[in-house]
Amino acid sequence: MPKGLPAVAVSTHRACRTLLTKKQYSADQPVRQLDSLPTGPAILDGAMTEKRANAHPPPSEASKDVALLMVDIVKTFPGVVANDRVTFEVRRGEVHALLGENGAGKTTLMNILYGLYQADSGEIYLYGKRVRIRSPRDAIRHKIGMVHQHFKLVARHTVAENVVLGLSGTPFLAPARAVEGKIRELGELYGLKVDPKAHVWQLSAGEQQRVEIIKALVRGADILILDEPTSVLTPQESEELFKILERMKEEGHSVIFITHKLDEVMAVADRVTVMRRGKVVATLPTAEVDKPTLAKMMVGREVVFRLKKAACARGNEALVVENLWALSDRGLPALKGISFSVCRGEILGIAGVAGNGQKELVEVITGLRRATRGRVVVLGDDVTNKNPRRIADKGVAHIPEERLKMGIVPEMSVAENLILKKHHRPPFCRGFLLNLRAVRRFARHAIEEYEIMTPSPETPAKLLSGGNIQRLILARELSGEPALVVAAHPTYGLDVGATEQIRQILLQQRERGAAILLISEDLEELMTLADRIAVIFEGEIMGEVTPEEASLEEIGLMMAGEKRGVRA
């Protein structure tokens, strides 16, 4: 399987780069001030309650319980203010949730704390002492750990080699070997098992996130930043992680918990800070708020948590998988005789902890990986081991797990990315040339229909937020009304507003008559969207349930390897 460009882009990249004009942001562009919002007041059910979120005493007078204080942080990028005079406080021994839409500025703020960015202005205090953090090495020295949404790993190195990077106190000879035992120990303790000798490029996105969590834990961080830490865990493992966080609190550690799962905020966090458009809206004790209030503060509107789903009207079989076998990148069996079918007008959810064959299943169905045995049948035609273009032309849409790596070509424009699968068909081509007018017309329509927030169709896709990149992918994949949609973790890492919108889009495709194979580690998402849920473990299907009859405990046991109806 090719690394780097998505398979659909290989034959397109050169032509598009030559024939379409890009407009890069320039350093002399004026900075666009985002819409003004109140820095402190929180709007709750139409009433204004004063929350002086940015009103902190001078550090010398601040409580000794304050572990971290970031004061009046400003950070700008060409064309946007990412952090606008943000003040953020974390106390000793607390779990502090940080909420906000994609592009709200929360990741930028944490990157400043971790030394990846330098603030334009503002101050950082640790335990009452002013510090300057110029690099991640400085942050590590100050015992700050961070697990990033987009992983900071060296793909060609092993897990142990990545963990040992920047870690002091390791032997000069064979340092990676010295931490292998610790990695296994933490894996057992946290339910984050990963092979220390595996190369990072061989791991799924979820397994790579486990490596990032282990890196932070090995360093024994006093202040730990966790970005979506439970997305690769079973419900039971998530509960165990929450218990670990409680023990960390008791020992005086501080945890900054970034998540889009509001249930986790209410269950774990002591306080929550909400950001919107680069500013702090409010900082509140979680005991004083509820989920609808937090969601409204994040997105500025009411959010629907229980989506209306029409009764399933199953049509003909759109996808049939029979006795499917395939190997992983490491040459080991990843799929072991999997069989299932998906009919038009229904959503089949695949649940499971990352690394149990989901990645290989998606790639075999979409033509990105060869099957060693078995068949994949789409709309009655055997497409086993056919190339990705032929499968796409058959009416198969693919929403990939890794949107930056496999979903877009980051250097290409929004318009170019929108036609990656269609560039060879009218109206986008005239012989060997692209019809630029048709490309721009389609791009403008897709941007409007899917609400892609971009300065222009010529903007490089890499400059978009995660939610807007996912909307771009959905616009490209769903514009041709596909018969089958293969969606791998479509809302992973997205905020509550973007998640609601994308789930609505998938339900609209279901009602239109598309068959949808939904791979997700978010059990709430599967229970909300799926008509049937199959659980995968080590390349085998453990069982199948419907959302109406399923319990989280039963699904969690199957995710841990217990076949349905078979108790030890």
C-alpha positions as CSV (number, residue, x, y, z in Angstrom):
1,M,0.0,0.0,0.0
2,P,1.5,3.4,-0.9
3,K,2.5,5.7,1.9
4,G,2.0,9.4,1.6
5,L,-0.5,10.4,-1.1
6,P,-4.0,8.9,-1.1
7,A,-4.3,6.2,-3.8
8,V,-6.9,8.2,-5.7
9,A,-4.5,11.1,-5.9
10,V,-1.4,9.5,-7.5
11,S,-2.4,10.0,-11.1
12,T,-3.9,13.5,-10.3
13,H,-1.3,15.4,-8.3
14,R,1.0,16.5,-11.2
15,A,-1.8,17.7,-13.5
16,C,-3.6,19.6,-10.8
17,R,-0.5,21.2,-9.5
18,T,0.3,22.4,-13.0
19,L,-3.0,23.7,-14.1
20,L,-4.7,25.1,-11.0
21,T,-3.5,28.4,-9.4
22,K,-2.9,28.5,-5.6
23,K,-3.1,31.6,-3.4
24,Q,-0.9,31.1,-0.4
25,Y,-1.3,33.2,2.7
26,S,1.4,35.8,2.8
27,A,3.1,37.4,5.7
28,D,2.0,40.9,4.7
29,Q,-1.8,40.0,4.8
30,P,-3.7,41.8,7.4
31,V,-4.6,39.7,10.4
32,R,-8.3,39.0,10.4
33,Q,-9.9,39.7,13.8
34,L,-12.4,37.0,14.6
35,D,-15.9,38.0,15.7
36,S,-15.9,39.6,19.1
37,L,-17.1,37.5,22.0
38,P,-17.3,38.3,25.7
39,T,-14.1,37.2,27.4
40,G,-15.7,36.3,30.7
41,P,-19.5,36.3,30.7
42,A,-21.2,32.9,30.1
43,I,-24.6,32.9,28.4
44,L,-26.7,30.3,30.0
45,D,-30.2,29.8,28.6
46,G,-30.4,33.4,27.5
47,A,-29.4,34.9,30.9
48,M,-26.1,36.6,31.4
49,T,-24.1,35.3,34.3
50,E,-20.8,37.1,35.0
51,K,-17.9,34.7,35.1
52,R,-14.7,36.7,35.3
53,A,-12.7,34.0,33.5
54,N,-9.7,36.3,32.8
55,A,-9.7,38.1,36.2
56,H,-6.8,36.5,38.1
57,P,-4.8,37.9,41.0
58,P,-1.1,38.6,40.4
59,P,0.9,35.4,40.6
60,S,2.6,36.5,43.8
61,E,-0.8,36.7,45.4
62,A,-2.3,33.7,43.7
63,S,-3.2,30.7,45.7
64,K,-0.5,28.1,46.3
65,D,-2.9,25.6,44.9
66,V,-2.4,26.9,41.4
67,A,-0.1,24.7,39.4
68,L,-0.3,26.5,36.0
69,L,-1.3,30.0,35.1
70,M,-1.2,31.3,31.5
71,V,-2.0,35.0,31.4
72,D,-3.1,37.1,28.4
73,I,-1.7,34.7,25.8
74,V,-1.9,36.0,22.3
75,K,-0.9,34.0,19.2
76,T,-1.6,34.9,15.6
77,F,-1.1,33.2,12.3
78,P,-1.4,34.7,8.8
79,G,-5.0,35.6,8.5
80,V,-6.3,34.5,11.9
81,V,-6.0,35.2,15.6
82,A,-5.7,31.8,17.2
83,N,-5.5,32.9,20.9
84,D,-6.8,36.3,21.8
85,R,-5.7,37.3,25.3
86,V,-6.4,33.9,26.8
87,T,-6.0,33.4,30.5
88,F,-6.1,29.8,31.7
89,E,-5.6,28.4,35.2
90,V,-5.1,24.8,36.4
91,R,-4.9,23.9,40.1
92,R,-2.9,21.2,41.8
93,G,-4.6,17.9,42.0
94,E,-7.5,18.6,39.6
95,V,-8.6,17.3,36.2
96,H,-9.4,20.4,34.1
97,A,-11.3,19.9,30.9
98,L,-10.7,22.2,27.9
99,L,-13.6,22.3,25.4
100,G,-14.0,24.1,22.1
101,E,-14.8,23.7,18.5
102,N,-12.1,22.8,16.0
103,G,-10.3,26.0,15.4
104,A,-11.3,27.5,18.8
105,G,-7.6,27.8,19.8
106,K,-7.4,25.1,22.5
107,T,-4.7,23.0,20.7
108,T,-2.7,26.2,19.9
109,L,-2.8,27.1,23.6
110,M,-1.5,23.7,24.6
111,N,1.2,23.8,21.9
112,I,2.4,27.0,23.5
113,L,2.5,25.4,26.9
114,Y,4.4,22.5,25.5
115,G,6.9,24.7,23.7
116,L,5.9,23.9,20.1
117,Y,4.7,27.4,19.5
118,Q,5.9,30.7,21.0
119,A,3.2,33.2,22.1
120,D,3.3,36.7,20.6
121,S,2.7,38.0,24.1
122,G,1.6,36.8,27.5
123,E,3.1,35.0,30.5
124,I,3.3,31.5,31.8
125,Y,3.6,30.7,35.6
126,L,4.3,27.2,37.0
127,Y,3.7,26.9,40.7
128,G,3.9,30.7,41.1
129,K,7.2,31.1,39.2
130,R,7.4,32.7,35.8
131,V,8.9,30.4,33.2
132,R,9.8,30.6,29.5
133,I,9.1,27.4,27.6
134,R,11.0,27.6,24.3
135,S,10.8,23.9,23.3
136,P,9.3,20.6,24.2
137,R,12.6,19.8,26.0
138,D,11.9,22.8,28.3
139,A,8.4,21.5,28.9
140,I,9.7,18.0,29.7
141,R,12.2,19.5,32.1
142,H,9.3,21.3,33.8
143,K,7.5,17.9,34.0
144,I,4.8,18.8,31.4
145,G,3.7,15.9,29.2
146,M,1.4,16.2,26.2
147,V,-0.4,13.6,24.0
148,H,-1.2,15.4,20.7
149,Q,-4.2,15.0,18.5
150,H,-1.9,14.7,15.5
151,F,0.9,12.4,16.7
152,K,4.5,13.6,17.0
153,L,6.2,10.2,16.3
154,V,9.0,9.2,14.0
155,A,7.4,6.7,11.6
156,R,10.6,4.7,10.9
157,H,11.5,4.2,14.5
158,T,10.2,1.5,16.9
159,V,7.8,2.2,19.7
160,A,10.6,1.9,22.3
161,E,12.9,4.3,20.2
162,N,10.1,6.9,20.1
163,V,9.5,6.6,23.9
164,V,13.2,7.0,24.7
165,L,13.7,10.2,22.6
166,G,14.4,13.1,24.9
167,L,14.2,10.8,28.0
168,S,17.0,11.4,30.5
169,G,18.7,8.7,32.6
170,T,18.8,6.0,29.9
171,P,22.0,4.1,29.1
172,F,24.2,5.3,26.2
173,L,24.2,1.8,24.6
174,A,20.8,0.3,23.6
175,P,18.7,2.9,25.3
176,A,15.5,1.6,23.7
177,R,16.0,-1.8,25.2
178,A,16.1,-0.2,28.7
179,V,12.5,1.1,28.4
180,E,10.9,-2.0,26.8
181,G,10.0,-3.5,30.2
182,K,8.5,-0.2,31.3
183,I,6.4,0.1,28.2
184,R,5.0,-3.4,28.8
185,E,4.4,-2.6,32.4
186,L,2.4,0.6,31.6
187,G,0.6,-1.3,28.8
188,E,-0.7,-3.8,31.3
189,L,-1.5,-1.2,33.9
190,Y,-3.5,1.1,31.6
191,G,-4.8,-1.4,29.1
192,L,-2.6,0.3,26.4
193,K,-0.8,-2.8,25.0
194,V,1.6,-2.2,22.2
195,D,4.7,-4.1,21.0
196,P,7.8,-2.1,22.0
197,K,9.7,-3.5,19.0
198,A,7.0,-2.6,16.4
199,H,7.8,0.2,13.9
200,V,5.4,3.2,14.2
201,W,4.5,3.1,10.5
202,Q,3.1,-0.4,11.0
203,L,0.6,0.8,13.7
204,S,-2.9,2.1,13.3
205,A,-3.9,5.6,14.4
206,G,-5.2,4.3,17.7
207,E,-2.1,2.3,18.4
208,Q,0.0,5.4,17.7
209,Q,-2.0,7.3,20.2
210,R,-1.3,4.7,22.8
211,V,2.4,5.2,22.2
212,E,2.0,9.0,22.8
213,I,0.2,8.3,26.1
214,I,2.9,5.9,27.2
215,K,5.6,8.5,26.3
216,A,4.0,11.0,28.7
217,L,3.5,8.4,31.4
218,V,7.1,7.2,31.3
219,R,8.3,10.7,32.0
220,G,6.1,10.9,35.1
221,A,4.6,14.3,34.2
222,D,3.3,16.5,37.0
223,I,1.1,18.4,34.5
224,L,-0.3,16.0,31.9
225,I,-2.2,17.2,28.8
226,L,-4.4,14.5,27.3
227,D,-6.1,15.0,23.9
228,E,-8.9,12.5,23.3
229,P,-7.2,9.8,25.5
230,T,-10.2,7.4,25.7
231,S,-10.8,7.1,21.9
232,V,-8.8,3.8,21.7
233,L,-10.2,2.2,24.9
234,T,-13.0,-0.1,25.7
235,P,-15.6,1.1,28.3
236,Q,-13.9,-1.0,30.9
237,E,-10.5,0.4,30.1
238,S,-11.8,3.9,30.1
239,E,-13.1,3.4,33.6
240,E,-9.7,2.1,34.6
241,L,-8.1,5.2,33.2
242,F,-10.5,7.4,35.1
243,K,-9.4,5.6,38.3
244,I,-5.8,6.3,37.4
245,L,-6.6,10.0,37.0
246,E,-8.2,10.0,40.4
247,R,-5.1,8.5,41.9
248,M,-3.0,11.2,40.1
249,K,-5.2,13.9,41.6
250,E,-4.7,12.4,45.1
251,E,-1.0,12.6,44.6
252,G,-1.2,16.3,43.5
253,H,-0.8,15.8,39.8
254,S,-2.7,18.1,37.4
255,V,-4.4,16.8,34.2
256,I,-5.7,18.9,31.3
257,F,-8.3,16.8,29.6
258,I,-9.2,17.7,26.0
259,T,-12.2,15.7,24.8
260,H,-15.3,16.1,22.6
261,K,-17.2,13.6,24.8
262,L,-19.2,15.7,27.2
263,D,-20.1,12.7,29.3
264,E,-16.4,12.3,30.1
265,V,-16.2,15.9,31.1
266,M,-19.1,15.6,33.5
267,A,-17.7,12.3,34.9
268,V,-14.0,13.1,35.3
269,A,-13.3,16.9,35.3
270,D,-13.4,19.1,38.3
271,R,-13.6,22.3,36.3
272,V,-14.1,23.1,32.6
273,T,-12.9,26.0,30.4
274,V,-14.8,26.6,27.2
275,M,-13.1,28.4,24.2
276,R,-14.7,29.8,21.1
277,R,-13.0,31.6,18.3
278,G,-9.8,32.1,20.1
279,K,-11.2,33.4,23.4
280,V,-12.2,32.0,26.7
281,V,-16.0,32.0,27.1
282,A,-16.1,30.8,30.7
283,T,-14.3,28.6,33.3
284,L,-16.8,26.8,35.5
285,P,-17.0,23.9,38.0
286,T,-18.6,20.9,36.3
287,A,-21.0,20.6,39.2
288,E,-22.6,23.9,38.0
289,V,-23.2,23.0,34.4
290,D,-24.8,20.3,32.2
291,K,-24.2,18.9,28.8
292,P,-26.6,21.1,26.8
293,T,-25.2,24.3,28.4
294,L,-21.6,23.3,27.6
295,A,-22.5,22.4,24.0
296,K,-24.3,25.8,23.5
297,M,-21.3,27.7,24.9
298,M,-19.0,25.8,22.5
299,V,-20.9,26.3,19.3
300,G,-23.2,29.3,20.0
301,R,-26.4,27.3,19.3
302,E,-28.5,24.5,20.6
303,V,-27.0,21.0,19.8
304,V,-29.1,17.9,19.2
305,F,-27.7,15.0,21.2
306,R,-30.3,12.4,20.2
307,L,-30.6,12.4,16.4
308,K,-33.9,11.4,14.8
309,K,-33.4,8.1,12.9
310,A,-36.1,6.8,10.6
311,A,-36.9,3.1,10.7
312,C,-34.5,0.9,8.7
313,A,-35.8,0.1,5.2
314,R,-33.3,-2.5,4.1
315,G,-32.9,-3.0,0.4
316,N,-30.7,-5.3,-1.6
317,E,-27.3,-6.2,-0.5
318,A,-24.7,-3.6,-1.4
319,L,-21.7,-5.2,0.2
320,V,-21.0,-8.9,0.9
321,V,-17.8,-10.0,2.6
322,E,-17.2,-13.8,2.5
323,N,-14.5,-15.6,4.6
324,L,-12.1,-12.7,4.2
325,W,-8.5,-13.2,5.2
326,A,-5.7,-10.6,4.9
327,L,-2.2,-9.8,6.4
328,S,-1.1,-6.8,8.3
329,D,1.9,-4.6,7.3
330,R,4.0,-6.9,9.5
331,G,3.0,-10.0,7.5
332,L,0.8,-11.4,10.3
333,P,-2.9,-12.5,9.9
334,A,-5.0,-9.4,10.5
335,L,-8.4,-10.7,9.2
336,K,-9.3,-14.3,9.9
337,G,-12.3,-15.5,8.0
338,I,-14.6,-12.5,8.4
339,S,-18.1,-12.6,6.8
340,F,-20.9,-10.1,6.9
341,S,-23.2,-8.1,4.6
342,V,-24.6,-4.6,4.4
343,C,-27.9,-3.8,2.7
344,R,-28.9,-0.5,1.1
345,G,-30.6,1.8,3.5
346,E,-28.9,0.5,6.6
347,I,-25.8,1.2,8.8
348,L,-23.6,-1.7,10.0
349,G,-21.3,-0.6,12.8
350,I,-18.0,-2.3,13.5
351,A,-16.9,-1.9,17.1
352,G,-13.5,-2.8,18.5
353,V,-10.3,-1.5,20.1
354,A,-7.9,-0.1,17.6
355,G,-5.5,-2.6,16.0
356,N,-7.9,-5.5,15.8
357,G,-8.2,-5.6,12.0
358,Q,-10.4,-2.6,11.4
359,K,-7.7,-0.8,9.3
360,E,-7.0,-3.9,7.2
361,L,-10.8,-4.5,6.7
362,V,-11.3,-1.0,5.3
363,E,-8.3,-1.2,3.0
364,V,-9.3,-4.6,1.5
365,I,-12.8,-3.4,0.8
366,T,-11.6,-0.2,-0.9
367,G,-8.7,-1.8,-2.8
368,L,-5.8,-0.5,-0.8
369,R,-4.7,-3.9,0.5
370,R,-4.8,-7.4,-1.0
371,A,-6.9,-10.2,0.4
372,T,-5.2,-13.6,0.8
373,R,-8.5,-15.5,0.8
374,G,-12.2,-14.8,0.5
375,R,-14.3,-12.4,-1.5
376,V,-15.6,-8.8,-1.5
377,V,-18.8,-8.3,-3.6
378,V,-20.2,-4.8,-4.3
379,L,-23.6,-4.6,-6.0
380,G,-23.3,-8.2,-7.2
381,D,-19.8,-7.8,-8.7
382,D,-16.7,-9.4,-7.3
383,V,-14.2,-6.6,-6.7
384,T,-11.7,-8.6,-4.6
385,N,-8.2,-7.2,-5.1
386,K,-9.4,-4.7,-7.8
387,N,-7.6,-1.3,-7.8
388,P,-9.0,1.6,-5.9
389,R,-10.2,3.5,-9.0
390,R,-12.3,0.6,-10.3
391,I,-13.9,0.1,-6.8
392,A,-14.6,3.9,-6.5
393,D,-16.1,3.9,-10.0
394,K,-18.4,1.1,-8.9
395,G,-20.0,3.5,-6.4
396,V,-17.9,3.0,-3.3
397,A,-17.1,6.1,-1.1
398,H,-14.2,5.9,1.4
399,I,-13.9,8.2,4.4
400,P,-10.5,7.2,5.7
401,E,-9.3,6.9,9.3
402,E,-6.3,9.2,8.9
403,R,-7.8,12.3,7.2
404,L,-4.4,14.1,6.8
405,K,-2.4,11.1,5.6
406,M,-5.0,9.3,3.4
407,G,-7.9,11.7,2.9
408,I,-6.3,14.7,1.3
409,V,-3.1,16.0,-0.3
410,P,-2.2,18.7,2.2
411,E,-0.2,20.9,-0.3
412,M,-3.0,20.9,-2.9
413,S,-5.9,23.4,-2.8
414,V,-9.4,22.7,-1.5
415,A,-10.7,22.7,-5.1
416,E,-8.0,20.2,-6.2
417,N,-8.8,17.9,-3.3
418,L,-12.5,18.0,-4.1
419,I,-12.0,16.5,-7.5
420,L,-9.4,13.8,-6.8
421,K,-11.8,11.0,-7.6
422,K,-13.5,12.7,-10.5
423,H,-10.7,14.5,-12.4
424,H,-10.7,11.9,-15.2
425,R,-14.5,12.2,-15.8
426,P,-16.6,15.0,-17.4
427,P,-17.2,17.8,-16.7
428,F,-13.9,18.1,-15.0
429,C,-11.7,17.0,-18.0
430,R,-11.4,17.8,-21.6
431,G,-9.2,15.2,-23.1
432,F,-5.9,15.5,-21.1
433,L,-6.7,18.9,-19.7
434,L,-8.8,20.0,-16.7
435,N,-11.9,22.2,-17.2
436,L,-10.9,24.8,-14.6
437,R,-14.3,26.6,-14.8
438,A,-16.1,23.4,-14.0
439,V,-13.7,22.6,-11.2
440,R,-14.2,26.0,-9.6
441,R,-18.0,25.8,-10.0
442,F,-18.1,22.4,-8.3
443,A,-15.8,23.6,-5.5
444,R,-17.9,26.6,-4.7
445,H,-21.0,24.5,-4.6
446,A,-19.4,21.9,-2.4
447,I,-18.0,24.5,0.0
448,E,-21.4,26.0,0.4
449,E,-23.4,22.8,0.7
450,Y,-21.0,21.2,3.3
451,E,-20.2,24.4,5.1
452,I,-16.5,24.1,4.6
453,M,-14.9,27.1,6.3
454,T,-12.2,28.2,4.0
455,P,-11.0,31.7,2.7
456,S,-11.3,30.4,-0.9
457,P,-11.3,27.3,-3.0
458,E,-7.6,27.9,-3.8
459,T,-6.6,27.7,-0.1
460,P,-4.2,24.8,0.6
461,A,-6.1,22.1,2.4
462,K,-3.4,21.8,5.1
463,L,-4.5,25.2,6.5
464,L,-8.1,23.9,7.3
465,S,-9.1,22.7,10.8
466,G,-9.8,19.0,11.4
467,G,-13.5,19.5,11.1
468,N,-13.3,21.4,7.9
469,I,-10.9,18.8,6.4
470,Q,-13.5,16.1,7.2
471,R,-16.2,18.2,5.6
472,L,-14.0,18.4,2.5
473,I,-13.6,14.7,2.4
474,L,-17.3,14.1,2.9
475,A,-18.1,16.6,0.1
476,R,-15.8,14.8,-2.3
477,E,-16.9,11.2,-1.4
478,L,-20.7,11.8,-1.2
479,S,-21.2,14.2,-4.0
480,G,-21.8,11.3,-6.5
481,E,-24.5,9.6,-4.4
482,P,-22.5,6.4,-3.8
483,A,-24.2,3.1,-3.3
484,L,-21.8,2.1,-0.5
485,V,-20.1,4.4,2.1
486,V,-17.1,3.0,4.0
487,A,-16.6,5.4,6.9
488,A,-13.7,4.8,9.3
489,H,-13.8,6.9,12.5
490,P,-15.6,9.8,10.7
491,T,-15.9,12.0,13.8
492,Y,-12.6,11.1,15.5
493,G,-11.2,14.1,17.3
494,L,-13.9,16.5,16.2
495,D,-15.9,18.9,18.4
496,V,-19.5,18.4,19.3
497,G,-20.8,20.7,16.6
498,A,-18.9,19.1,13.8
499,T,-19.7,15.6,15.1
500,E,-23.5,16.4,15.1
501,Q,-23.3,17.7,11.5
502,I,-21.3,14.7,10.2
503,R,-23.6,12.2,11.9
504,Q,-26.6,14.0,10.3
505,I,-25.0,13.6,6.9
506,L,-24.4,9.9,7.4
507,L,-28.1,9.4,8.4
508,Q,-29.2,11.4,5.3
509,Q,-27.1,9.0,3.1
510,R,-28.8,6.1,4.8
511,E,-32.3,7.5,4.2
512,R,-31.2,8.1,0.5
513,G,-30.7,4.4,0.2
514,A,-26.9,4.1,0.6
515,A,-25.4,1.2,2.5
516,I,-23.0,2.4,5.2
517,L,-20.2,0.4,6.9
518,L,-19.3,2.5,10.0
519,I,-16.1,1.7,11.8
520,S,-15.8,3.5,15.1
521,E,-14.3,3.2,18.6
522,D,-17.0,5.6,19.9
523,L,-19.7,3.3,21.3
524,E,-22.1,6.2,21.8
525,E,-21.8,7.0,18.0
526,L,-22.4,3.3,17.1
527,M,-25.4,3.1,19.4
528,T,-26.8,6.3,17.9
529,L,-26.3,5.6,14.2
530,A,-26.0,1.9,13.6
531,D,-28.9,-0.5,12.8
532,R,-26.6,-3.5,13.7
533,I,-23.3,-3.6,15.5
534,A,-20.6,-6.3,14.9
535,V,-17.7,-6.5,17.3
536,I,-14.2,-7.3,16.0
537,F,-11.3,-8.8,18.0
538,E,-8.0,-9.9,16.7
539,G,-9.4,-10.1,13.1
540,E,-12.5,-12.1,14.0
541,I,-16.2,-11.2,14.6
542,M,-17.1,-11.9,18.2
543,G,-20.8,-11.3,17.7
544,E,-23.5,-9.0,16.4
545,V,-26.2,-7.1,18.3
546,T,-28.7,-4.4,17.7
547,P,-28.6,-1.1,19.6
548,E,-31.9,-1.8,21.1
549,E,-30.8,-5.1,22.7
550,A,-27.1,-4.3,23.3
551,S,-25.5,-3.2,26.6
552,L,-22.2,-1.4,26.9
553,E,-21.0,-4.2,29.2
554,E,-21.8,-6.9,26.7
555,I,-20.1,-5.0,23.8
556,G,-17.1,-4.2,26.1
557,L,-16.7,-7.9,26.9
558,M,-16.8,-8.8,23.1
559,M,-14.2,-6.0,22.5
560,A,-12.0,-7.8,25.0
561,G,-12.3,-11.1,23.2
562,E,-15.3,-12.9,24.6
563,K,-17.6,-14.3,22.0
564,R,-21.3,-13.5,22.4
565,G,-23.1,-16.2,24.3
566,V,-19.8,-18.0,25.3
567,R,-18.8,-17.3,28.9
568,A,-15.5,-18.6,30.4
